[in-house]
Amino acid sequence: METIYLIVRNIIFVVLLAVFLEMLLPLKETRRFLEVVVGLFVVLSILNPLVSWLHDEEPEQAYLQMEKQEGELEGILEQGKELQQVQSEQVSAAYGEQLEQQICAAAQMVSGVSGASADLVFSTDTQDNQLILERVHLVIEKEEKDVAPVQEVKIGSKPVEPGQDDETGDQEVVEQVRNTIVALFGLQPEQVVVTWKE
């Protein structure tokens, strides 16, 4: 609206100036020259506000385009963070499963253990975003024996109550499993809990 006002005002000003100059010029030949010059001024007075209006539109469009691109860039960065989080979770899950399998295999290497299942507890290092193994809960299964072992007989000693020898043997197996896991995986003994399957 302001552009139209400027065009009309400039045209009126040029026409009034042309009429004033025409009254001052005595010859008809110079009047034709004056008409050409006035026509050029009218064209300039129309084009000047239009050109300035178009130049004002370009920065607005450039600013809107820049805002749009910034919004798209933020969206891309957000998607990148989400993908990184998903990838980190997948890697952590795969690492946990693989570590469980390795711990179970190490437990089964101990004599007297036929099977094992592990439950691992992890914590995340905030600086490096790495998983740290905090605790291992290991449930082991006894190896089935087809033939009962021959009991050692000592003459002149106290009779061994049935089941007492099994309990000490079971405890030794538990300690062997714990020591094996501690040694192979660089853990502290209090981080490894080993129990027999019921």
Residue, then its C-alpha position, 0 to 999 in steps of 0.5 A: m500500500e505504501t508503494i502505491y502511495l509513493i508511485v502516485r505522489n511521485i507521478i503528481f510531482v513530476v506532472l506538476l513540475a512538467v506543467f510549470l516548465e512548459m509554461l516557462l518555455p516559449l518555443k514548441e520545439t523545446r516542449r517536445f523535448l520537455e515531454v520526452v524528459v517528463g515521460l522518462f521521469v514518470v517511468l522512473s518515478i513508477l519503477n523506483p518504488l517497485v524496485s525498492w519494494l522488490h529489494d525489500e521482499e528479497p531479504e524477507q524471503a532470504y530470512l524466511q528461507m534461512e529460518k526454514q533451513e535452521g529448523e531442518l538442520e535442528g531436525i536432522l541433528e535431533q534425528g542423528k541423536e536418536l539414531q546414536q541412542v538406538q545404536s548405542e542401545q543395540v550395541s549394549a544389548a549385543y555386548g551384554e548377551q555376548l558377555e553372558q555367554q562367555i561367563c556361562a562357558a567359563a563357569q562350565m569349564v569348572s569340574g562338577v558344573s554341567g550348565a550355567s545361566a548368568d544375569l549381569v548388572f551394568s552401569t554407564d560411565t557418564q563421560d565415555n558413555q561406556l558400559i561397566l560390569e557391576r555385578v554377576h549373578l550366576v546360577i550353576e547346575k550340578e553335573e549328574k553322576d551316573v555312578a555314586p563315588v566310593q566313599e573313603v573309609k577311615i578306621g578309627s575316625k568319626p563317621v561322616e554324616p550323609g550329605q555333609d561331604d556333598e555340601t563341602g564339595d558343592q561349596e568348593v565348586v562354587e568357590q572355583v567358579r567364582n575364582t575363575i570368573v574373577a580371574l578371567f573377567g577382572l572382577q572383584p570377588e564381591q561382584v560375583v554371586v554364584t548359587w546352585k540351581e534348585 
